Amino acid sequence: MPAHQLAPDILAAEREHLAVSRAALTAMRRHAQSLSADAAGDWVSQQVLQGLLDQRVAALADHPDTPLFFGRLDRGTAPADELPGTLHVGRRHVHDGAGQALVIDWRAPVSRAFYQASPADPMGVARRRRFGYQAGELTAFEDEDLTHGGSLGTSKILTDEIERPRTGPMRDIVATIQPDQDEIVRADLGVTVCVQGAPGTGKTAVGLHRAAYLLFTHREKLSRSGVMIVGPNRAFLSYISSVLPALGEVKVDQSTVAGILGDHAHPEDPAVAAIKGDARMAPVLRRALWLHVVKPEEGVLVTRGVNRYRVADYEVREIVASLRGTTRYNPGRTALAQRLAHAILVQMERRGESPDDRVQDAVARSKSVKQVIDQTWPKLTPEQVLHRLLSDAAFLARAAKSDLTAEEQQALLWAKPAKSFRSAKWSAADAALLDELADLMERTPSHGHLVVDEAQDLSAMQLRALGRRCRTGSATVLGDLAQGTTPWSARSWETVLRHLGFEKGSERSGGTETAVTELTLGFRVPREVLDYAARLLPSIAPELAPPRSLRPGAGSLSIRQTDDLPGALAEAVGRALAREGSIGVIVPDALTAEMSAALALPHEVLTPDAAGDHRVLLIPATLAKGLEYDHVILLDPAVITAAEPQGLARLYVALTRAVTTLTILHTDPLPPELR
Ligand SMILES: Nc1ncnc2c1ncn2[C@@H]1O[C@H](COP(=O)(O)OP(=O)(O)OP(=O)(O)O)[C@@H](O)[C@H]1O
């Protein structure tokens, strides 16, 4: 069992090492600042080099609130590498003037033992030391002897870290990553990992650390192709936004599905949205687009001087047929022009002319060729095609074939179609359809790696849209089947991976392997609260085992029925204010304005666009996903469950946001599943 120690001599020596490391980092930073981009040959290279130098300087910043290292490995007698026998593990690499390592980056291969070594498999480590710290200063340490077998027990430094009051945005967990989390974080770039995890098991944290790990390990490859993190809304992105910069990674795109596909939000019937989100829409859209390529009725006639050249209508038909479906739509259109021009050029050559490429281009752009192309392979936008599909019943029927029933087609058609595609109002589900069409026309660029959080909530068509953004890369797919709150929420990870383009156990063209894994130990929600929330599992996800919590948290749950909801709320907020930490009041969406007006204590209402930094936040239930607060006050669960088809799953999300206490206040009887 590791002891939490305050041995003054050892602590003094470690503090000295911290001071030396800090001075060395300052020297490294000064050196980076002194480097000049002038050596680069031209202006553009200078700008690029200056950008890289600036990034390097930023990465070498010392953050006074976090110590440079959080752990130490004392390795056995003869380590196989050139590094010192004693290694300090921290957020970034630090070396002294002679190039000797003072702190090793947590992502370096040698640091793996800090997270994985155990008495059963010491990985060459005799002793592991973990440090506790406050305001950037080392305050305690904990030693684990790995040479004598046995088991280690729970680290107090880990317990302290997860018990600490939550204030402000999410923090990195780099000092306390657990072995099963580390396996996911360090999975190779060529592996797409899918993580099923109960609330608070660290899925989001793990996804962010994996992004940081991959950027460190495959810096060159990923700095070209990029890493993208996709989260459920902007409030959530803002909550997680400081984790990667704290790990020195400032160049990662973080976005929502709407941010990627276009911010379309015209309201629509969830039943219609569900049809639009179904994977069967993919072949319908493909047909809808290619139905625009029609049989050419005329040939091409080009006049150059006194000569006339002709491509007969049947030849045009042959060329169109040979191109159709072999390329994306737009390149196909360009290729058709070039093929027609080539056919003319062949005739010119036969007549003894020797036309060059410029002549071919001129012919390809000639009026006659353009006319044939516009008639047979018209220039289109995704909006034009979708507008036609959703307003023209006969066209929809041709595109749908037997993929959609007559009722589904009827449901898809707009009751009052917009006059033109320009004035059409698109819904969130339409955004994924437009993106699918855009990709059928022109290839979507791919990132090197994509992290998708709350993936259980995405429709098949949204997953396809994300999948094509990591077509030449890999993905980290995170979620919880029990927290699915959309009409199309996933029932299985195999299906999610299939829509993303990663079949489990199969290899994609880029050599990507796929693994589904599970995190089962909760770091957020007290056991008592988690057990209570788990009463909903048989109704929402019977196939999942009840989650376990690392936090005992006795006395963390209280439930009160009241006729005076505002009064009970004010009292509960007052009680929470007397304690440490953040306070989240989760409210049925429909009651948000009323409860905000009734709550006289200072507070802020969370919106989809901002994290909110007030100590007391009112959170509409539909925005609670992914967030956490020390004290959660949950109002009227039955109203939350009644508000939407997936209301019970929404309630499960709301019940699992608390770090320290959950207070449920209700006027209506609790949903039967909770009783
Ligand atoms: N190894 C760890 N050490 C310390 N804290 C951890 C660890 N793993 C997770 N946590 C903390 O537990 C909390 C929950 O983590 P996170 O939000 O990543 O969980 P999640 O699985 O995404 O939850 P949800 O499904 O509810 O969104 C966070 O405060 C996170 O910092």
The ligand as a Gaussian input file, in Angstrom:
#p B3LYP/6-31G(d) Opt

LIG

0 1
 N       -7.472000       8.855000     -14.421000
 C       -8.109000       9.905000     -13.941000
 N       -7.572000      10.651000     -12.965000
 C       -8.224000      11.714000     -12.452000
 N       -9.393000      12.137000     -12.876000
 C       -9.980000      11.438000     -13.855000
 C       -9.383000      10.296000     -14.428000
 N      -10.196000       9.833000     -15.392000
 C      -11.256000      10.655000     -15.408000
 N      -11.137000      11.613000     -14.492000
 C      -12.071000      12.698000     -14.192000
 O      -13.366000      12.177000     -14.133000
 C      -14.292000      13.118000     -14.648000
 C      -15.091000      12.491000     -15.749000
 O      -14.294000      12.342000     -16.897000
 P      -14.891000      12.513000     -18.353000
 O      -15.723000      13.727000     -18.441000
 O      -13.776000      12.336000     -19.307000
 O      -15.844000      11.232000     -18.366000
 P      -16.821000      10.725000     -19.515000
 O      -16.676000       9.253000     -19.554000
 O      -16.576000      11.462000     -20.769000
 O      -18.218000      11.092000     -18.866000
 P      -19.672000      11.320000     -19.545000
 O      -20.035000      10.073000     -20.280000
 O      -20.547000      11.529000     -18.389000
 O      -19.542000      12.513000     -20.424000
 C      -13.483000      14.323000     -15.100000
 O      -13.457000      15.275000     -14.081000
 C      -12.104000      13.735000     -15.294000
 O      -11.110000      14.709000     -15.134000

